[in-house]
């Protein structure tokens, strides 16, 4: 079965699709959640490598892929939040109880958490570049 688009809409751009996504409390926890999973991945990676091999793990392909995936998810979350925070309306502060003010507040909070989580992932992965001993 072929799915048809309504007349006049055609294909929408990526920006239009991002604007249609809604930022909620669940999307607010995605960036720090990704950082927490990456943090656990890094520490388990080192603990298992030191216990089995007795040597600090090298910056291997799996470690690089895990870090890049975490950074990619955080950047995507931040991009969606940035598009949502630019929704037209009243200027800041967004302290009224309207739906648009709530959306922009959550979007701005998600954007800030995405920036913090991006830096945290980099700082979590940095020791793998510098350390070489399990002691």
C-alpha positions as CSV (number, residue, x, y, z in Angstrom):
1,X,0.0,0.0,0.0
2,X,1.3,3.4,-1.0
3,X,0.9,6.2,1.5
4,X,-0.1,9.5,-0.1
5,X,0.6,13.0,1.2
6,X,-2.2,15.5,1.3
7,X,-2.2,17.9,-1.6
8,X,-0.3,21.1,-1.1
9,X,1.9,19.7,1.7
10,X,4.5,17.9,-0.3
11,X,7.7,16.9,1.5
12,X,8.5,18.9,4.6
13,X,12.0,20.1,5.4
14,X,13.9,18.8,8.4
15,X,13.5,22.2,10.2
16,X,9.7,21.9,9.8
17,X,9.7,18.4,11.2
18,X,11.9,19.5,14.2
19,X,9.6,22.4,14.9
20,X,6.6,20.0,15.1
21,X,8.3,17.8,17.7
22,X,7.2,18.7,21.3
23,X,9.7,19.1,24.1
24,X,8.4,17.5,27.3
25,X,9.8,16.5,30.7
26,X,10.9,13.2,29.1
27,X,13.0,15.0,26.5
28,X,14.4,17.1,29.2
29,X,16.1,14.0,30.8
30,X,17.5,12.6,27.5
31,X,20.8,14.5,27.5
32,X,21.8,13.8,31.2
33,X,20.5,10.3,30.8
34,X,22.7,9.7,27.8
35,X,25.7,11.1,29.8
36,X,24.9,8.8,32.7
37,X,24.8,5.8,30.4
38,X,28.1,6.8,28.8
39,X,29.6,7.4,32.2
40,X,28.7,3.8,33.2
41,X,30.0,2.5,29.9
42,X,33.4,4.2,30.4
43,X,33.8,3.0,34.0
44,X,32.7,-0.5,33.3
45,X,35.0,-0.6,30.2
46,X,38.0,0.4,32.4
47,X,37.1,-1.9,35.3
48,X,36.6,-5.0,33.1
49,X,39.8,-4.3,31.1
50,X,41.9,-3.7,34.2
51,X,40.5,-6.9,35.9
52,X,41.1,-9.1,32.9
53,X,44.2,-7.7,31.2
54,X,45.8,-5.9,34.1
55,X,46.3,-2.9,31.8
56,X,44.4,0.2,31.1
57,X,42.3,-0.2,28.0
58,X,43.4,1.6,24.9
59,X,41.1,4.0,23.1
60,X,39.5,1.2,21.0
61,X,36.9,1.3,18.3
62,X,34.0,0.4,20.6
63,X,34.9,3.2,23.0
64,X,35.1,5.7,20.2
65,X,31.8,4.5,18.7
66,X,30.1,4.7,22.1
67,X,31.3,8.2,22.7
68,X,30.3,9.4,19.2
69,X,26.8,7.9,19.6
70,X,26.4,9.6,23.0
71,X,27.5,12.9,21.5
72,X,25.3,12.5,18.5
73,X,22.2,11.8,20.6
74,X,23.0,14.9,22.8
75,X,23.5,17.1,19.7
76,X,20.2,15.9,18.2
77,X,18.4,16.6,21.5
78,X,19.9,20.0,21.6
79,X,19.0,20.8,18.0
80,X,15.4,19.9,18.6
81,X,15.3,22.0,21.8
82,X,17.0,24.9,20.0
83,X,14.3,24.8,17.3
84,X,11.6,24.7,19.9
85,X,13.0,27.5,21.9
86,X,12.9,29.8,18.9
87,X,9.1,29.4,18.7
88,X,7.6,32.9,18.0
89,X,5.8,34.6,20.9
90,X,6.4,37.0,23.8
91,X,9.9,37.8,24.8
92,X,11.6,36.2,27.8
93,X,10.9,35.6,30.7
94,X,8.5,32.8,29.8
95,X,6.7,32.8,33.2
96,X,3.1,32.8,32.2
97,X,1.0,29.6,32.3
98,X,0.4,29.4,28.5
99,X,1.3,26.3,26.5
100,X,3.8,28.2,24.4
101,X,5.6,29.6,27.4
102,X,5.9,26.1,28.9
103,X,7.2,24.8,25.7
104,X,9.9,27.5,25.4
105,X,10.9,27.1,29.0
106,X,11.3,23.3,28.7
107,X,13.1,23.8,25.4
108,X,15.6,26.3,26.9
109,X,16.2,24.0,29.8
110,X,16.8,21.0,27.5
111,X,19.2,23.1,25.4
112,X,21.2,24.0,28.5
113,X,21.3,20.5,29.8
114,X,22.4,19.3,26.3
115,X,25.3,21.7,26.4
116,X,26.3,20.6,29.9
117,X,25.9,16.9,29.0
118,X,28.0,17.3,25.8
119,X,30.9,18.7,27.9
120,X,30.4,16.0,30.5
121,X,30.7,13.2,27.9
122,X,33.9,14.8,26.6
123,X,35.3,15.0,30.1
124,X,34.3,11.4,30.9
125,X,36.0,10.1,27.8
126,X,39.2,12.3,28.2
127,X,41.0,10.0,30.7
128,X,41.0,7.2,28.2
129,X,43.2,9.4,26.0
130,X,45.7,10.3,28.8
131,X,45.8,7.5,31.3
132,X,47.8,4.3,30.7
133,X,48.0,2.5,34.1
134,X,45.3,0.8,36.2
135,X,47.0,1.7,39.5
